[in-house]
Amino acid sequence: MLRFTKRDLYNYVHSQRIAQLNDGDAAAAISYLEGKVNADMMTVARYTKTTGDQLGSLFWADGQMMADYQLFGDVLAFDATYRSNKYKKPLVVFSGSNHHKQTAIFGFALLQDEEVRTYRWMLLNMLDVMESKKPSVVVTDGDKAMRAAIADAVYANFDVAEFEEYWRTAVKSLGLMENSWVKSTYELRQSWATAYLRGTFCTSYKTTSRCEGINAFVKGFLKSTNSLLELVQSLDRVVKDYRNNELTAQFYSSYYTPVLTTGLDKIELFAAKLYTRAVFKEVRKQIKGVGSLLFLGKDSISTTSVYKFSSVGNRSRVRKVLYDPSEPKIECDCMMWNSEGIPCCHIFCVMKYEGLGEIPPGLILRRWCKDAKEWTASSTCDSLGHTSRLLRYGALCSSMSVVAKLASDDAADFFLARDALTSLARRLQLRRGNTVAQDERVREQDVVRDPAVTRTKGAPKRGREMGSSTNAVPGGKRRCCTSCGLPSHTKRTCMSQRETSQAGYPEGTSATIGDPSSGEPSGNRSGRSCSEVCLMIWVIFDM
């Protein structure tokens, strides 16, 4: 009963898309980001222009992203993904791990190209927006073609000496002593081998698998034909999805209490109240690991006690734990706390022997706690710096998200929350003397033209000329006649068919052209040769 067809619907949607791009795609995307300031006054967008006033690179982040980076930006991961827009601009996603061990987005960037200067511009602007806070660890792509011979060296819990011995044995057994790739990878061992990374806090990041997972998730919202405006709007939906996951995890962490199962009830209950659910699962594994440890002895040095433990599965490896009652921290040479921010089973075993029911304050990493975003430090609250403002902004956003989730379930709760927030907003405006409106500045409209299509790395298309290759056919694989096997014509226009008919061959049979003693038509030999020339193997190296 509709009065329009499916084609009419497509035409209407297309006209609406065109109407949004009256001033150009790039200008519309930048205007959209500037318009977000009305909802989030801390949103920042920076871009470059080419000599023809075309959009070069673009970086943007909102206030929540900047606040999350101040809390969880100690480990930064970023990777480029492709085929996300019709200009083929690489999309870079800055991410990390929040207190629920979920993905937290810190910002996005569209790159003009993949030159070093472009990446330098992107990273410098990202640091400038994030108040020059530098991450302690940066996770990005290395060589994706990592051989299986070193896979165990990446993940295995080796000491440095054990790793070196394993590497020498593996390289020698595989005959790779002179392999250039193996040598260059070994020279960079301090940036990928777990033995050298022990003691470096990296929030359980070992590879770029999380980056690749983020890229796969983002691509579910994007198309290779998206305009820049559609790309930015789609990425907003991606961020909302991630933040909803965080809000759900925070709700369950705050209002659910796990069942105690380890036998060390006081320690386990304290950990359950302190950590988020995801982190508590890891902590409980360490508490359960106390049962598999063997106590080897205890020495005393002044006021410090030195405990020695080994595990049932590996009695040759001895771990030493230092405990001083006057210090708020217990140290273990396995360095798990330094790497992951949670106490190890050896530390929990010392707590059991010393009768401690709570984790010492020096072993509590705030980023893993339930109240990680509820910043209450008086020095920060009294400070007027932009960094402190970001922390307060993040804490308020977290609290408002919980209010929105709880108040949206019931109409009466909704009206209660709405009226209370409206009243609070009016009171704050009166306290500040309505300076919010005075902070808004009208910026002169800048002319930005749509960018050119970027040439990204990767193999050329099948129809593209191979350049210096002598075996390549410029036009790709050419069609050949099914009768004689020669190119440039078909069976219907084949001259051999006509010659056969003129020679008196019965219709439906084929003549032998060439040397009859070979037992094979020369045309078929030419056909196979053409196929061999046209067969090409493309090897794609994604460095």
Secondary structure per residue as TSV (DSSP state, phi and psi in degrees):
chain	resnum	aa	ss	phi	psi
A	1	M	-	360.0	1.6
A	2	L	-	-71.1	150.6
A	3	R	S	-98.8	19.7
A	4	F	S	-145.0	158.9
A	5	T	-	-96.6	175.6
A	6	K	H	-64.5	-37.3
A	7	R	H	-65.0	-37.4
A	8	D	H	-60.8	-37.6
A	9	L	H	-66.1	-44.8
A	10	Y	H	-61.6	-41.1
A	11	N	H	-64.5	-37.7
A	12	Y	H	-66.9	-45.0
A	13	V	H	-61.9	-40.1
A	14	H	H	-65.2	-39.8
A	15	S	H	-65.6	-35.2
A	16	Q	H	-67.3	-38.0
A	17	R	H	-65.6	-41.5
A	18	I	H	-66.2	-35.6
A	19	A	H	-64.7	-29.7
A	20	Q	H	-73.7	-16.3
A	21	L	T	-113.1	37.2
A	22	N	T	-59.7	-40.3
A	23	D	T	-94.0	9.0
A	24	G	-	108.5	154.4
A	25	D	H	-66.2	-48.6
A	26	A	H	-63.0	-43.8
A	27	A	H	-63.4	-37.1
A	28	A	H	-66.5	-39.7
A	29	A	H	-66.1	-42.8
A	30	I	H	-66.5	-39.6
A	31	S	H	-63.9	-37.1
A	32	Y	H	-63.4	-43.1
A	33	L	H	-66.2	-38.2
A	34	E	H	-67.6	-33.6
A	35	G	H	-68.4	-22.7
A	36	K	G	-67.2	-15.7
A	37	V	G	-62.9	-27.8
A	38	N	G	-63.3	-34.0
A	39	A	T	-91.8	-31.1
A	40	D	-	-138.4	100.6
A	41	M	T	-70.4	-5.4
A	42	M	T	-103.0	7.5
A	43	T	-	-65.8	136.8
A	44	V	E	-128.6	134.8
A	45	A	E	-135.0	130.8
A	46	R	E	-131.3	143.8
A	47	Y	E	-149.3	164.9
A	48	T	E	-119.5	161.3
A	49	K	E	-125.7	148.4
A	50	T	-	-83.9	-178.5
A	51	T	T	-64.6	-26.2
A	52	G	T	-93.3	22.0
A	53	D	S	61.4	22.1
A	54	Q	B	-85.4	152.9
A	55	L	E	-66.7	128.7
A	56	G	E	-94.7	-94.4
A	57	S	E	-109.0	154.0
A	58	L	E	-139.8	130.3
A	59	F	E	-128.3	137.9
A	60	W	E	-149.7	152.5
A	61	A	E	-157.5	147.5
A	62	D	-	-101.4	178.6
A	63	G	H	-64.0	-37.7
A	64	Q	H	-65.7	-37.5
A	65	M	H	-63.2	-43.8
A	66	M	H	-66.2	-37.8
A	67	A	H	-66.9	-40.2
A	68	D	H	-64.3	-36.8
A	69	Y	H	-65.5	-37.1
A	70	Q	H	-63.0	-30.7
A	71	L	H	-90.3	-40.1
A	72	F	H	-121.3	13.3
A	73	G	T	-84.3	14.5
A	74	D	T	-67.8	-25.1
A	75	V	E	-125.5	120.1
A	76	L	E	-116.2	130.2
A	77	A	E	-122.2	137.8
A	78	F	E	-150.4	148.8
A	79	D	E	-154.8	152.8
A	80	A	E	-96.7	139.4
A	81	T	E	-123.3	154.2
A	82	Y	-	-121.6	174.7
A	83	R	S	57.2	41.7
A	84	S	S	-107.8	-6.7
A	85	N	S	-157.7	163.3
A	86	K	T	-73.8	-12.8
A	87	Y	T	-90.5	-0.6
A	88	K	-	58.8	29.4
A	89	K	-	-77.4	132.0
A	90	P	-	-63.9	136.7
A	91	L	E	-105.3	125.6
A	92	V	E	-109.2	130.0
A	93	V	E	-112.4	119.8
A	94	F	E	-90.6	127.6
A	95	S	E	-146.6	169.8
A	96	G	E	-158.5	-163.2
A	97	S	E	-119.5	128.6
A	98	N	-	-88.6	-169.7
A	99	H	T	-73.6	-8.7
A	100	H	T	-100.1	10.4
A	101	K	S	59.7	30.3
A	102	Q	-	-104.1	169.4
A	103	T	E	-75.0	131.7
A	104	A	E	-117.9	126.9
A	105	I	E	-87.9	129.8
A	106	F	E	-104.6	-14.4
A	107	G	E	161.2	170.7
A	108	F	E	-131.9	157.6
A	109	A	E	-149.5	137.1
A	110	L	E	-107.7	127.1
A	111	L	-	-101.6	143.3
A	112	Q	S	-68.2	-40.9
A	113	D	-	-156.5	-170.5
A	114	E	S	-114.3	33.9
A	115	E	-	-79.4	160.7
A	116	V	H	-62.4	-40.0
A	117	R	H	-62.6	-33.8
A	118	T	H	-68.8	-44.0
A	119	Y	H	-65.5	-35.4
A	120	R	H	-64.8	-42.6
A	121	W	H	-60.6	-43.1
A	122	M	H	-62.1	-48.1
A	123	L	H	-69.6	-38.4
A	124	L	H	-65.1	-39.6
A	125	N	H	-70.7	-35.5
A	126	M	H	-62.8	-43.8
A	127	L	H	-66.2	-37.5
A	128	D	H	-65.3	-41.6
A	129	V	H	-66.7	-35.5
A	130	M	T	-88.2	25.4
A	131	E	T	60.7	34.4
A	132	S	T	60.7	22.6
A	133	K	-	-78.9	118.6
A	134	K	-	-95.3	135.6
A	135	P	-	-71.2	152.0
A	136	S	S	-78.7	-27.8
A	137	V	E	-136.9	135.6
A	138	V	E	-118.3	125.0
A	139	V	E	-109.7	120.8
A	140	T	-	-148.1	178.8
A	141	D	-	-68.1	140.2
A	142	G	-	-112.6	-134.2
A	143	D	-	-89.3	115.4
A	144	K	T	-74.1	-13.7
A	145	A	T	-91.1	37.8
A	146	M	-	-62.7	131.3
A	147	R	-	-73.9	155.1
A	148	A	G	-68.4	-18.2
A	149	A	G	-65.0	-27.2
A	150	I	G	-110.5	4.7
A	151	A	H	-60.2	-41.8
A	152	D	H	-66.0	-30.0
A	153	A	H	-69.2	-24.9
A	154	V	H	-75.3	-44.6
A	155	Y	H	-99.0	-23.9
A	156	A	S	-66.8	149.8
A	157	N	-	-88.3	67.2
A	158	F	-	-89.8	151.3
A	159	D	-	-81.8	172.4
A	160	V	H	-61.6	-44.7
A	161	A	H	-64.1	-41.6
A	162	E	H	-65.7	-37.8
A	163	F	H	-64.4	-45.9
A	164	E	H	-60.9	-41.5
A	165	E	H	-66.3	-42.1
A	166	Y	H	-62.7	-41.9
A	167	W	H	-63.5	-47.1
A	168	R	H	-60.4	-43.3
A	169	T	H	-65.0	-43.7
A	170	A	H	-66.0	-43.9
A	171	V	H	-65.9	-40.2
A	172	K	H	-68.9	-41.0
A	173	S	H	-68.0	-28.7
A	174	L	T	-92.8	-2.2
A	175	G	T	66.6	39.4
A	176	L	-	-113.5	27.1
A	177	M	T	-61.4	-33.2
A	178	E	T	-103.6	8.5
A	179	N	-	-72.1	125.3
A	180	S	H	-66.1	-38.3
A	181	W	H	-65.7	-40.8
A	182	V	H	-64.7	-39.9
A	183	K	H	-65.0	-45.5
A	184	S	H	-66.8	-35.3
A	185	T	H	-67.8	-38.7
A	186	Y	H	-65.6	-35.7
A	187	E	H	-64.7	-24.7
A	188	L	T	-100.0	20.6
A	189	R	G	-62.1	-27.8
A	190	Q	G	-70.7	-11.7
A	191	S	G	-106.4	3.2
A	192	W	T	-141.0	-23.2
A	193	A	-	-79.4	132.1
A	194	T	H	-61.3	-32.2
A	195	A	H	-60.1	-36.3
A	196	Y	H	-88.2	-21.1
A	197	L	H	-89.2	-4.6
A	198	R	T	-62.8	130.2
A	199	G	T	96.1	-6.6
A	200	T	S	-100.9	121.4
A	201	F	-	-71.7	120.4
A	202	C	-	-138.0	19.6
A	203	T	T	46.3	42.7
A	204	S	T	69.8	9.3
A	205	Y	-	-74.6	125.0
A	206	K	-	-123.1	-32.3
A	207	T	S	-136.0	-177.0
A	208	T	T	-91.0	22.4
A	209	S	H	-61.9	-34.3
A	210	R	H	-68.4	-38.0
A	211	C	H	-60.2	-44.4
A	212	E	H	-66.4	-35.2
A	213	G	H	-66.5	-38.3
A	214	I	H	-63.5	-44.5
A	215	N	H	-60.5	-41.1
A	216	A	H	-64.9	-38.8
A	217	F	H	-67.9	-41.7
A	218	V	H	-63.8	-39.0
A	219	K	H	-65.1	-19.2
A	220	G	T	-67.9	-17.2
A	221	F	T	-103.3	-8.7
A	222	L	-	-117.8	160.5
A	223	K	-	-132.2	154.7
A	224	S	T	-70.4	-11.1
A	225	T	T	-101.1	7.6
A	226	N	-	-67.7	141.3
A	227	S	-	-77.5	171.1
A	228	L	H	-63.7	-39.2
A	229	L	H	-63.7	-44.4
A	230	E	H	-65.2	-35.3
A	231	L	H	-62.8	-48.5
A	232	V	H	-63.8	-41.3
A	233	Q	H	-65.6	-39.0
A	234	S	H	-67.0	-37.8
A	235	L	H	-67.4	-29.1
A	236	D	H	-61.2	-39.9
A	237	R	H	-67.6	-34.9
A	238	V	H	-61.9	-46.0
A	239	V	H	-63.7	-41.7
A	240	K	H	-61.4	-37.6
A	241	D	H	-65.0	-45.4
A	242	Y	H	-63.1	-41.0
A	243	R	H	-69.5	-31.7
A	244	N	H	-66.5	-37.5
A	245	N	H	-62.8	-40.5
A	246	E	H	-65.4	-41.4
A	247	L	H	-63.9	-40.7
A	248	T	H	-64.3	-43.6
A	249	A	H	-64.4	-38.1
A	250	Q	H	-66.1	-37.3
A	251	F	H	-63.6	-47.2
A	252	Y	H	-68.4	-34.8
A	253	S	H	-67.3	-32.3
A	254	S	H	-82.8	-30.7
A	255	Y	H	-116.7	6.9
A	256	Y	-	-125.9	139.1
A	257	T	-	-113.5	125.2
A	258	P	-	-73.2	162.5
A	259	V	-	-81.1	135.2
A	260	L	-	-81.2	129.0
A	261	T	-	-133.2	-5.3
A	262	T	S	-89.8	-20.7
A	263	G	S	96.7	-25.8
A	264	L	-	-93.6	75.2
A	265	D	H	-63.2	-42.0
A	266	K	H	-64.0	-46.6
A	267	I	H	-65.9	-42.7
A	268	E	H	-66.6	-40.9
A	269	L	H	-66.0	-40.2
A	270	F	H	-62.0	-43.1
A	271	A	H	-65.1	-37.4
A	272	A	H	-65.6	-36.1
A	273	K	H	-76.7	-24.4
A	274	L	H	-88.6	-49.8
A	275	Y	B	-93.1	160.4
A	276	T	-	-69.7	166.3
A	277	R	H	-60.8	-42.8
A	278	A	H	-64.6	-42.4
A	279	V	H	-72.3	-36.7
A	280	F	H	-62.1	-34.2
A	281	K	H	-60.9	-38.9
A	282	E	H	-70.8	-38.9
A	283	V	H	-66.4	-39.9
A	284	R	H	-63.9	-33.3
A	285	K	H	-60.9	-39.5
A	286	Q	H	-69.8	-36.8
A	287	I	H	-65.0	-40.8
A	288	K	H	-65.2	-29.1
A	289	G	G	-68.1	-11.2
A	290	V	G	-60.7	-34.1
A	291	G	G	-67.6	-18.4
A	292	S	G	-98.6	7.4
A	293	L	E	-95.9	148.2
A	294	L	E	-110.6	125.1
A	295	F	E	-80.6	121.2
A	296	L	E	-101.7	-20.7
A	297	G	E	156.0	173.0
A	298	K	E	-142.8	128.0
A	299	D	E	-116.9	157.8
A	300	S	E	-124.2	131.0
A	301	I	E	-127.1	103.2
A	302	S	T	59.1	-121.7
A	303	T	T	-94.7	3.9
A	304	T	E	-99.7	132.5
A	305	S	E	-101.5	135.1
A	306	V	E	-112.5	110.7
A	307	Y	E	-95.2	145.6
A	308	K	E	-123.8	130.8
A	309	F	E	-134.7	155.7
A	310	S	E	-139.6	163.0
A	311	S	E	-100.0	159.2
A	312	V	S	-63.6	-37.0
A	313	G	S	-77.5	-22.0
A	314	N	-	-146.0	87.0
A	315	R	T	-77.4	-15.7
A	316	S	T	-76.6	-23.9
A	317	R	-	-91.0	118.8
A	318	V	-	-107.6	130.2
A	319	R	E	-108.2	138.0
A	320	K	E	-111.4	136.4
A	321	V	E	-124.4	129.6
A	322	L	E	-102.2	128.4
A	323	Y	E	-132.6	125.5
A	324	D	-	-125.8	117.2
A	325	P	T	-57.7	-24.6
A	326	S	T	-84.7	-7.4
A	327	E	S	-104.6	145.4
A	328	P	S	-85.6	16.6
A	329	K	-	-142.7	145.9
A	330	I	E	-113.6	132.6
A	331	E	E	-112.2	136.9
A	332	C	E	-127.6	143.2
A	333	D	T	-77.9	-2.6
A	334	C	T	-75.8	-18.2
A	335	M	-	59.5	29.8
A	336	M	H	-67.6	-38.3
A	337	W	H	-63.8	-38.7
A	338	N	H	-66.7	-32.1
A	339	S	H	-85.7	-40.3
A	340	E	H	-118.7	-11.4
A	341	G	S	80.7	14.7
A	342	I	S	-129.8	149.2
A	343	P	-	-65.5	149.0
A	344	C	-	-90.4	174.6
A	345	C	H	-66.6	-28.9
A	346	H	H	-66.6	-39.3
A	347	I	H	-67.0	-42.0
A	348	F	H	-64.3	-32.2
A	349	C	H	-67.7	-38.8
A	350	V	H	-64.8	-40.3
A	351	M	H	-60.5	-36.9
A	352	K	H	-65.7	-45.5
A	353	Y	H	-67.1	-32.3
A	354	E	H	-87.4	-5.0
A	355	G	T	74.1	29.0
A	356	L	-	-86.0	130.4
A	357	G	-	-100.9	-7.7
A	358	E	S	-131.0	150.8
A	359	I	-	-72.0	130.6
A	360	P	-	-58.3	146.8
A	361	P	G	-58.1	-32.5
A	362	G	G	-68.8	-12.3
A	363	L	G	-104.3	6.5
A	364	I	-	-100.2	113.6
A	365	L	-	-93.0	119.2
A	366	R	G	-62.9	-29.3
A	367	R	G	-65.9	-17.5
A	368	W	G	-97.1	0.0
A	369	C	B	-85.7	160.7
A	370	K	T	-62.7	-34.3
A	371	D	T	-97.3	31.2
A	372	A	T	-59.0	-33.1
A	373	K	T	-94.7	-4.9
A	374	E	-	-92.7	75.6
A	375	W	-	-72.0	125.2
A	376	T	-	-126.6	6.3
A	377	A	-	-65.5	128.4
A	378	S	H	-65.4	-35.7
A	379	S	H	-63.7	-36.0
A	380	T	H	-74.9	-39.0
A	381	C	H	-66.8	-32.5
A	382	D	H	-83.8	-13.9
A	383	S	-	-76.1	151.0
A	384	L	-	-107.4	6.7
A	385	G	S	-70.9	161.4
A	386	H	H	-68.1	-34.1
A	387	T	H	-61.9	-43.9
A	388	S	H	-64.9	-34.7
A	389	R	H	-63.9	-39.3
A	390	L	H	-63.5	-41.8
A	391	L	H	-64.1	-43.6
A	392	R	H	-65.4	-38.3
A	393	Y	H	-61.7	-44.6
A	394	G	H	-64.1	-39.9
A	395	A	H	-63.9	-41.8
A	396	L	H	-66.9	-39.8
A	397	C	H	-62.0	-41.0
A	398	S	H	-63.1	-43.9
A	399	S	H	-66.1	-39.8
A	400	M	H	-67.1	-32.3
A	401	S	H	-65.0	-40.5
A	402	V	H	-66.0	-41.4
A	403	V	H	-60.6	-43.9
A	404	A	H	-63.2	-40.2
A	405	K	H	-67.1	-42.9
A	406	L	H	-72.4	-40.7
A	407	A	H	-76.5	-20.4
A	408	S	T	-79.4	-10.6
A	409	D	T	-77.6	-22.6
A	410	D	-	-138.4	141.3
A	411	A	H	-64.8	-41.8
A	412	A	H	-64.5	-41.3
A	413	D	H	-65.7	-34.5
A	414	F	H	-63.1	-49.1
A	415	F	H	-63.6	-36.8
A	416	L	H	-62.3	-47.8
A	417	A	H	-67.2	-40.3
A	418	R	H	-62.9	-46.2
A	419	D	H	-64.9	-39.3
A	420	A	H	-67.1	-41.0
A	421	L	H	-69.0	-37.8
A	422	T	H	-63.6	-43.2
A	423	S	H	-64.5	-40.7
A	424	L	H	-65.2	-40.4
A	425	A	H	-62.8	-40.3
A	426	R	H	-65.2	-41.2
A	427	R	H	-63.9	-41.1
A	428	L	H	-66.9	-37.2
A	429	Q	H	-65.0	-38.8
A	430	L	H	-67.1	-37.1
A	431	R	H	-64.5	-36.3
A	432	R	H	-90.4	-2.7
A	433	G	T	69.7	34.4
A	434	N	S	55.9	40.9
A	435	T	-	-81.6	-4.2
A	436	V	H	-63.1	-43.8
A	437	A	H	-67.3	-29.8
A	438	Q	H	-74.4	-19.3
A	439	D	H	-76.8	-17.7
A	440	E	-	-76.8	131.4
A	441	R	-	-120.1	135.7
A	442	V	-	-87.5	116.5
A	443	R	-	-95.6	137.9
A	444	E	-	-65.7	135.2
A	445	Q	-	-65.7	127.3
A	446	D	-	-98.0	141.3
A	447	V	-	-85.7	117.6
A	448	V	-	-129.6	120.4
A	449	R	B	-90.6	162.3
A	450	D	-	-63.5	143.0
A	451	P	-	-75.0	162.6
A	452	A	-	-81.5	161.5
A	453	V	-	-70.6	129.0
A	454	T	-	-88.6	139.5
A	455	R	-	-91.4	112.7
A	456	T	-	-98.2	170.1
A	457	K	S	-72.4	159.4
A	458	G	S	133.7	175.0
A	459	A	-	-78.5	149.4
A	460	P	-	-70.7	165.1
A	461	K	-	-70.6	164.3
A	462	R	T	-63.4	-32.8
A	463	G	T	-82.6	-4.1
A	464	R	S	-85.0	146.3
A	465	E	-	-68.7	142.2
A	466	M	-	-81.2	-4.6
A	467	G	S	86.5	-111.0
A	468	S	S	-86.7	-1.2
A	469	S	-	-67.5	129.7
A	470	T	S	-86.5	-20.2
A	471	N	S	-91.7	-6.3
A	472	A	-	-80.3	145.4
A	473	V	-	-98.0	121.7
A	474	P	T	-55.7	-37.5
A	475	G	T	-90.8	9.0
A	476	G	S	84.3	-162.4
A	477	K	S	-72.5	125.3
A	478	R	-	-95.8	143.7
A	479	R	-	-73.9	140.3
A	480	C	B	-119.4	157.3
A	481	C	-	-67.7	134.6
A	482	T	T	-77.3	-8.1
A	483	S	T	-94.4	-52.5
A	484	C	T	-105.0	-14.3
A	485	G	-	84.3	3.9
A	486	L	-	-91.6	151.2
A	487	P	B	-82.4	-178.6
A	488	S	S	73.8	6.3
A	489	H	S	-158.8	173.7
A	490	T	-	-117.0	177.0
A	491	K	S	-62.8	-32.6
A	492	R	T	-67.7	-33.5
A	493	T	T	-105.9	14.2
A	494	C	-	-67.9	129.5
A	495	M	H	-70.7	-28.2
A	496	S	H	-65.8	-30.8
A	497	Q	H	-65.0	-41.5
A	498	R	H	-67.6	-42.1
A	499	E	H	-63.0	-36.0
A	500	T	H	-65.9	-42.2
A	501	S	H	-65.7	-39.3
A	502	Q	H	-69.2	-30.0
A	503	A	T	-80.6	-4.0
A	504	G	T	89.8	19.2
A	505	Y	-	-72.4	141.0
A	506	P	-	-62.0	145.4
A	507	E	T	-66.6	137.9
A	508	G	T	97.5	-5.0
A	509	T	-	-110.4	161.7
A	510	S	-	-114.0	142.5
A	511	A	-	-89.0	154.4
A	512	T	-	-90.5	116.9
A	513	I	-	-106.8	120.8
A	514	G	S	116.4	-149.5
A	515	D	-	-82.3	114.3
A	516	P	G	-64.9	-25.7
A	517	S	G	-71.5	-17.2
A	518	S	G	-72.9	-17.4
A	519	G	T	70.7	13.4
A	520	E	S	-150.1	130.8
A	521	P	-	-62.4	139.2
A	522	S	H	-65.4	-28.6
A	523	G	H	-62.7	-37.4
A	524	N	H	-67.8	-35.2
A	525	R	H	-63.5	-40.4
A	526	S	H	-64.8	-35.5
A	527	G	H	-64.0	-42.3
A	528	R	H	-67.5	-35.7
A	529	S	H	-63.3	-40.1
A	530	C	H	-62.3	-39.0
A	531	S	H	-65.9	-38.8
A	532	E	H	-65.9	-36.3
A	533	V	H	-67.5	-36.7
A	534	C	H	-80.0	-18.7
A	535	L	-	-76.1	120.5
A	536	M	-	-132.0	143.9
A	537	I	-	-108.9	123.2
A	538	W	-	-101.5	125.3
A	539	V	-	-112.8	121.1
A	540	I	-	-103.8	120.5
A	541	F	-	-105.1	115.3
A	542	D	-	-102.6	94.7
A	543	M	-	-78.7	360.0
